[in-house]
């Protein structure tokens, strides 16, 4: 855990825009992000799970514990150092080993993943509030497109971050933040099925869960 924290701090310093956090996600946030990973109603049908931006694997551990024996878990990570750490954990970490044979790591962007076969659940750790409005719109659309109809996308944002940033930012940055808020809200108004407020995370976070209708 100490080595993962050091890695996160370094990546936060060097690649703040795409890392977005100074530490791995806490356990409560990880559990909330994995709310829809356990099989519904005890189903044993195999499912495909995708985690986007797993970082050092804090949320991944929670997802592994929630997997059914027939489920598979794909990870897509763009950051070189995070991808290397994930490979190491898949090979040697006792928390990863129970599902290692059913896991795949893609060292690339989520846009490069094929649309088919679709995923039943997608969990995203991407720091959407750091991106341009067009990037947020594209990423949310890409992840939604890679869901099976009826599948669930879970993603998070830190509480108050946009509001606090707007207070100390210029006009251009405030416009970017308003555009992100509007983009997210359009999706949530149409497809959100549940929302978790995780007070115990640092900082506190909202976890949004949306279901693809068609």
C-alpha positions as a printed Julia matrix, in Angstrom:
214×3 Matrix{Float64}:
   0.0     0.0     0.0
   2.84    2.41    0.82
   4.48    1.8    -2.56
   1.12    2.34   -4.31
   0.63    5.63   -2.46
   4.1     6.8    -3.5
   3.32    5.86   -7.09
   0.03    7.76   -7.01
   1.72   10.85   -5.56
   4.34   10.77   -8.3
   1.76   10.34  -11.05
  -0.42   13.08   -9.51
   2.6    15.38   -9.69
   3.67   14.37  -13.2
   0.32   13.6   -14.89
  -2.29   15.41  -12.79
  -4.79   15.79  -15.65
  -5.14   12.06  -16.25
  -4.43   10.81  -12.71
  -6.74   13.17  -10.85
  -6.1    11.85   -7.32
  -3.23   11.86   -4.85
  -4.06    8.41   -3.46
  -5.82    5.19   -4.48
  -9.59    5.04   -3.93
 -10.68    4.17   -0.4
 -12.52    0.97    0.47
 -15.92    2.63    0.79
 -15.59    4.25   -2.63
 -14.43    0.95   -4.11
 -17.45   -0.85   -2.68
 -19.82    1.79   -4.04
 -18.26    1.63   -7.51
 -18.71   -2.15   -7.45
 -22.36   -2.05   -6.38
 -23.6    -3.68   -9.61
 -20.78   -6.22  -10.03
 -22.27   -9.02   -7.86
 -24.52  -11.27   -9.99
 -28.2   -10.19   -9.82
 -30.54  -12.6    -8.03
 -27.88  -15.26   -7.68
 -27.51  -15.67  -11.46
 -24.71  -17.96  -12.64
 -24.68  -16.72  -16.25
 -21.18  -15.56  -17.25
 -20.75  -11.8   -17.41
 -18.08   -9.46  -18.77
 -16.86   -6.7   -16.43
 -14.62   -3.8   -17.47
 -12.71   -1.4   -15.25
 -11.52    1.79  -16.93
  -8.59    3.57  -15.31
  -7.85    1.11  -12.47
  -4.67    2.89  -11.42
  -2.83    0.64   -8.96
  -5.83   -1.67   -8.47
  -7.54   -0.47   -5.28
 -11.01   -0.75   -6.82
  -9.96   -3.85   -8.76
  -9.58   -5.78   -5.49
 -13.19   -5.0    -4.57
 -14.37   -6.05   -8.03
 -12.48   -9.34   -7.82
 -14.17  -10.16   -4.52
 -17.59   -9.51   -6.11
 -17.04  -11.62   -9.24
 -18.93  -14.85   -9.79
 -16.78  -17.86  -10.79
 -17.89  -17.59  -14.42
 -17.31  -13.82  -14.74
 -14.35  -12.23  -16.52
 -12.7    -8.91  -15.69
 -10.9    -6.67  -18.21
  -8.78   -3.7   -17.16
  -7.9    -0.82  -19.49
  -5.15    1.51  -18.27
  -3.35    4.15  -20.33
  -0.7     5.17  -17.77
   2.58    3.27  -18.27
   3.54    3.01  -14.6
   0.06    2.01  -13.47
  -0.11   -0.65  -16.2
   3.23   -2.04  -15.04
   2.02   -2.17  -11.44
  -1.16   -3.98  -12.5
   0.83   -6.59  -14.43
   2.94   -7.17  -11.33
  -0.12   -7.61   -9.15
  -1.79   -9.98  -11.62
   1.32  -12.16  -11.53
   2.13  -12.1    -7.81
  -0.48  -10.43   -5.6
  -2.63  -12.83   -3.5
  -5.6   -10.45   -3.86
  -5.42  -10.68   -7.65
  -4.42  -14.32   -8.05
  -7.92  -15.87   -7.48
  -9.16  -14.15  -10.66
  -5.89  -13.77  -12.58
  -6.81  -16.45  -15.12
 -10.05  -14.57  -15.88
  -8.44  -11.13  -16.13
  -6.96   -9.24  -19.06
  -5.03   -5.97  -19.02
  -5.23   -3.6   -22.0
  -2.5    -0.95  -21.94
  -4.35    1.55  -24.11
  -7.23    4.01  -24.12
 -10.81    2.85  -23.71
 -11.61    4.25  -27.16
  -9.39    1.54  -28.68
 -11.43   -1.32  -27.22
 -13.72   -3.06  -29.73
 -17.46   -2.47  -29.34
 -18.22   -6.19  -29.39
 -18.63   -8.27  -27.39
 -20.27   -5.78  -25.04
 -19.77   -5.54  -21.28
 -22.42   -6.16  -18.64
 -20.84   -3.76  -16.12
 -18.3    -0.98  -16.62
 -16.63    0.72  -13.65
 -14.74    3.93  -14.39
 -12.09    5.63  -12.28
 -11.37    8.35  -14.84
 -11.06   11.91  -13.42
 -13.69   13.37  -15.74
 -13.65   16.81  -14.11
 -10.06   17.26  -15.31
 -10.85   16.84  -19.0
 -12.13   19.08  -21.75
 -15.91   19.07  -22.23
 -15.55   17.33  -25.61
 -13.41   14.6   -24.02
 -15.93   14.01  -21.24
 -18.76   13.77  -23.75
 -16.76   11.35  -25.91
 -15.59    9.14  -23.01
 -19.07    8.8   -21.54
 -20.44    7.97  -24.98
 -17.67    5.44  -25.67
 -18.25    3.66  -22.35
 -22.0     3.64  -22.85
 -21.55    2.18  -26.35
 -19.44   -0.64  -24.94
 -22.2    -1.65  -22.54
 -24.67   -4.36  -23.4
 -28.27   -3.15  -23.44
 -29.36   -3.26  -19.8
 -25.74   -3.03  -18.63
 -24.6    -0.59  -15.94
 -21.89    2.07  -16.03
 -20.63    3.25  -12.63
 -18.39    6.32  -12.3
 -17.58    8.88   -9.62
 -16.83   12.53   -9.06
 -15.61   14.3    -5.97
 -18.18   16.34   -4.05
 -17.87   20.15   -4.34
 -14.84   19.99   -6.65
 -16.43   21.82   -9.58
 -17.91   24.47   -7.32
 -14.64   25.06   -5.48
 -12.66   25.22   -8.7
 -15.15   27.7   -10.17
 -14.63   30.05   -7.22
 -10.93   30.45   -7.95
 -10.92   30.11  -11.74
 -11.17   32.46  -14.67
 -13.99   32.69  -17.19
 -12.65   30.0   -19.54
 -12.22   27.45  -16.76
 -15.65   28.22  -15.32
 -17.12   27.63  -18.77
 -15.35   24.27  -19.0
 -16.7    23.23  -15.6
 -20.25   24.29  -16.53
 -19.96   22.3   -19.74
 -18.86   19.16  -17.85
 -21.71   19.57  -15.37
 -24.23   19.89  -18.19
 -22.79   16.88  -20.05
 -22.94   14.66  -16.97
 -26.38   15.86  -15.99
 -27.83   15.12  -19.41
 -26.74   11.48  -19.04
 -27.88   11.24  -15.43
 -31.31   12.74  -16.12
 -31.96   10.07  -18.74
 -30.28    6.95  -17.4
 -29.19    7.21  -13.74
 -30.64    4.37  -11.64
 -28.84    4.93   -8.34
 -26.43    7.35   -6.66
 -24.13    6.75   -3.67
 -22.67    9.49   -1.49
 -19.4     8.28    0.03
 -18.6    10.67    2.87
 -15.73    8.6     4.22
 -13.65    8.9     1.05
 -10.95   11.58    0.92
 -12.33   13.74   -0.57
 -16.02   12.71   -0.34
 -17.42   11.43   -3.62
 -20.63   10.87   -5.53
 -20.88    7.53   -7.34
 -23.29    7.54  -10.26
 -24.8     4.36  -11.73
 -26.46    4.56  -15.15
 -28.14    1.78  -17.14
 -27.99    1.57  -20.93
 -31.52    1.48  -22.28
 -30.77    0.95  -25.97
